[in-house]
Amino acid sequence: MLQRVYNFNPGPATLPLPVLEQVQGELLNYKSTGMSVMEISHRSKEFEEIIFEAEDLVKELLGIGEDYQVLFLQGGASLQFAMVPLNFLSEGMTADYILTGYFAEKAYKEAAKIGKAHIAGSSKDTNYDRIVSMDEIQLSDSPAYVHITSNNTVYGTQWKTFPDFGNIPLVADMSSDIMSYPFDVSKFALIYAGAQKNLGPAGVTLVIIRKDMLEKVPENLPSMLRYDLHAEKRSLYNTPPCFNIYVVNLVLKWIKENGGLKAMKERNEEKASYIYEAIDKSGGFYRGHAKKEYRSTMNVTFRLPNENLEKVFVKEAAENGLVGLKGHRSVGGIRASIYNAMSKEGCLALAEFMNDFAKKHG
């Protein structure tokens, strides 16, 4: 096997090596079917075992009760930006959005195309270097729901405590930190997450929806945009992304086998601490973008003294097997995405490289 690098890309992101090895071993002949998992029918018992096991594992890992349904849909989180308001933004109501980054903005803009949308809070004035505090949030008079983005991949900030708005449904895009720590799902009416950061390959989207929300779906929506039809058919209304769901199921098994979400949280906090320590002890050579109290354990963002040094950093890091570190264009600098599958060794290697680079160029 060719030497694998440490992949710090924000998504599609690194996958657990044992999962990749199992995929490789089963690729040509899945469970003695004589076919690849990419070739078997989505109506076959073999695939139903895969998708229903993945559904059960999501519920088990997150401690989800019977009042929720787990769905595997297509279109990424970007389609969910439109599906949420199409299903739940009824006439006379307002969709409230709390803006904490790039994808939160995109979600708001999609909702505004569909109905009345309101910015209930925003940290844009400080270039999204923090999460909005509760006393800054001003809801509309008639909110259909409140939408948040739990972790902001571009800016490196993360909600540490989720807001509570009583009976108003809370919706969350958790694409970049789902399954990285335990949390109380009962706070949310709907959660969605593109798989390509913490769950599997691009092409499948996890949706967790409270069943009472399904009663609100308007019947005049096109079928593929209706949560209730997907729920009724248990994600098999149409041909689902079978291979992607198969890999997601393997990743969920890997999470369970490695101690579940409590263990993931401890491991992720330790991993992030290596890199944040390198930033904080650099004497100002590295400058973190996010305020310390809102730092993400999934995406570490920082700048160097100038853009030329940042280019050298990315180039030399890649030469040392540390790839995918260029920051998003709206922030610049460096971004290390360290999702569940990124190893401690990878984070230690990056921290060591950062220390050496600062000594050399500081």
N, C-alpha and C positions, 0 to 999 in steps of 0.2 A: 504494500500500500504506500502511495506517495505520502510524504510528510504532511500532516494536517497543521494548519495555522490556527492561531487564536483569533476567532472571528468576532469582532466587536460591532458588526453591522447592526443597524437598528431594526431591520426586518425587510425581507426574510432574514432570519437570524439563525444562530447556531442551534443545532439539535443535539440531544444526548447521543453520544457515540454508541452505547448499547442498543439504542433504538435504530440507528442507521445500520448497524450490523445485523439486526434482526430483519429489517426490511430487505437488506441485501440477500440474506439467506433464504427468505421466503418469496423473493420477487418472481421467480419463474414458475413455482409450484406451491400455491398456498394451500396448506393443510391437505395435501394429497388430492387436490381437485384436478391436478394436471393443468391448471391455469394460474396466471398471475392474479393477484387481488384486483388489478386494474381491468381484468377481463370478465370476472364473475358477475352475474346479474345482481342488480340491487334488490331484486325480489327473492333472491336465493336465501336459504336458511343460513348459509355461511356469512353473507353480508349482514343479515338481520342480527346475527350474534354479535358482529362487530359494532354496529351502530347502537344497539340497545345496551351493550356492555359499556360503551363510551358514555351514554346517557346516565347509566347507573353510577359510573365512576365520578362523573361531575357532581352528582347529588351527594355521593358518599364523601368526597374530599371537601366539599363546601358545606356539608351538613344541611342540605336543602330538604325542606319538608314536602309533603304531598300537595301543598297549595301552589307549587311552582311546576312549570314544564320546561324541559331542556330541549332546545332545537339546534340543528346544524343546518345553516343556510348558506347561500352564496352571495357574491357581490361585495364582500368585505365590509368593514365598518362604514365605508363610504356610502353603501346602499342603505345602511341603518340610519344614516343622517336624514334620509328622506322617508324611510319606512316608519320611523317613530312618529313624526308629525302627521303623515298620511293616515295612520291608524288611530291616533289619539288627540289630534288637534282639531276639535270640533268647532263649529261656528259659534261665535260669541265668547270663545275661550282664548287664552294666550299661552304660548309656549315660552317658558322662562329658561334662560341659559346663563350659566355662570362661566365666564370666559377666563381660562387660565393658560391658554396656549394656542398653537397653530390649528390643531384638530378640533378644539372646542369652537374656534372661530368658524371653521368649515361647517361644523354641525349646525351652528346658529344660522349661517347664511342659507343653508338648504331649507331649514324650517321657515325662514322668512319668505321663501319662494312659494310656500304652500299655504301659509296663513299668518296670523298675527304673532310675531315673535318679539320678545323683550329681553334686553340684556339686564339681568338682575344683579350682576356684579362683574367686575373685570379688573385684572391686574396688568392690563396692557400699558398703562401709564409708566410702569417701571420695567417695560420689556419682558413681562411675564416671568419675573425672577422670584415670584412668591405665589402662594395660594390665597385667594380672597378670604378675609376673615368674616365671621358671621355678622358682625355689626356693620359691615359694608354692603350686605346683601339686601336689596329692596325688591320684593316680589311684586308682580303686577296685581291688579285687582281680582283677576279671575284666571289663575294659572291652571292649565290643563295638566301640566307636569313641570318639574324642575330637572334640568339636564346638567350633569357635571362630567368632566373627564378626569378619571381618578389619577392618572399619571401622564405627565406631559413629556413625550419623548424628545421633542425638539429643544425644550428649555431646561429639562432636568429637574422638574418639580413634581411633588406628589402630595395628595391629600393624606394627612396623618390621622385625621378624625373626620368621619363623614358627617355632613349636616343632616339635620332632622327638621322636616317641615310638616310634621303631623300627618294629616290625611291627604296632603298633596302628594301625588305619586312622584317618586324620585327615580330618575333614569340615569344610568351611568355607562359611558364608554370606558371599558376596562381592558382595552386591547393590549396595553403594554405592561400591565402588572397583575392580570388575572392569574390565579394559582401560584402566586409568589408569596402569599401570606394568608393566614386565616382571617375572615371577617364575617360579619353578621349579614347574611343575604336578606334577611327579613326586613331590613331597612329600605330595600329597593323594590320598585314595581317591575323594573326591567333592567337587565344588564346585557350588554353586547360586547363582543371581543373578536377582532380578527385574529386568526390563529397564528400568524406568521412571526410572532415575537416570542410567546411563551408556551404555545400549545402544539405547534406543528408547522406544516408547510402552508404557503399562501394558497387561497382558494376555498377555504371554508371559514364560516363565521359562527361562533358560539353565541346563542341567545338564551338567556334565562328569564322567563316571564312569569309573573304572578297570574294565576288562572283567572282571577276576576277581571283582569285587564282585557282578556280575550272577548269578554261580553261587550266591550266598547267598540270593537272593530266594525267600521261601516261596510255594509254588504255590497256597495257599488264600486269598491276598489277592485282593480284587476287581481285575479286569483293569486298570482305569484307574489303580490305585495301584502297579502293578508296573513297576519300572524295566526288567526284562528284556524285557517285551512291547513297551514303547516303543522300546527299543534294537533289537529284532528288526525292527520296522517303520520304523526310522529317523525317528521322530517323526510317522509317518503312520498310527498305529494307529486314530485317529479324526480327525475334521476339525480341523486345527490352527488357531490364530489367524493366518490367512493374511496379512492386511494388516499385522499387527504384525511378523511375521517378515520381510516385504518391507522394512519400514522398518529393522529391525535389520540386514538385509543391506546397506542403503545406508549406515548408520552405520559398519558394519565397513569398508566400502570407503573411507569418509571418513577413518577412522583410518589405514588403510594408506596412502592418498594423502598424508597429512600426516605421514609419517615413522614410523608404527607406534608401539609402546608406549614405546620409548626416548624418542622425541620428545614423546609425551604426558606422560611423567614429568617431563621437563625443563620443559615448558610449565606443568604443574600446580604444580610447586614454585615457579616464578617467580610465578605468579598468587597462590598462597597467601601468598607472602612480602610482597606489597604490603599485604595486610590485617593479617597478624600484625605487621608493622612499625608500622602505625597503632595497633594495640593497645599494643605495647611502648613506643612513644614518647609515649603519651598522659599520662604522669605519674600513672597509676593511675585515670584517668577511665574507661578501658575495662579490664575484668578478664577475661582469658581463663579459660574453665572447665577446659580440659585442661592437664595439666602439659606443659611445653614439649617434653620429649623424646618425648611421645606424640601431639603435635598432628597432626590429620588434614590432608591436602592436599585433601580433598573437602568437609569441613564445618567451618567456622570458627565456634565458639561463644564468646560473651562477654556480660558484663553491663555495665550502666551504674550510676552511683551510686544510682539508685532506679527503681522501676517506672514512675513517671510520666514520667521522662525517656525510658525505653525506649519507651513508647507514642508520645511525641512523635517519637522517632528513627524508628520504623517509619512513622509518618504522613508525616513530611517526606521520608524516603527515597523513599516511593512517589510523592510529588509531583514528585520529581526523576527518575522513571523507574527506580527501584531497588526492585523488588517481591519479596515472598516472604521477608522478613527476620525475621519474628516467630519466636522460639525455641519449641521444643517445651514443652508445659505442665509436663513433669517437671523441666525445667531453668530455663525462663523466659528472659528476656533476648533476645538476638539470635542468629540462626543464618544464616550465608551459605553456601549450598551451591554449590560451584564445580566441578562435574563437567567432564568433558572439553570439552563444547560451550560452556561459559561462556568468553567471550573475555577476553583480557588487558585490553582496553579497559573491560569491565564491572568487573573487579576494581580497576583503577586509578580508575574513577569512584567506586566504593564507598569506597576508601581516601581519596580526596580529600574526599568527603562526610563521612567520619568525622573527618578532621582539622578541617574547617570547623565541624562540629557541636561538637567538643570545645572549640574556641576560643570558640565562642558561649556554651556552657553550662557550661564548666569553671570 
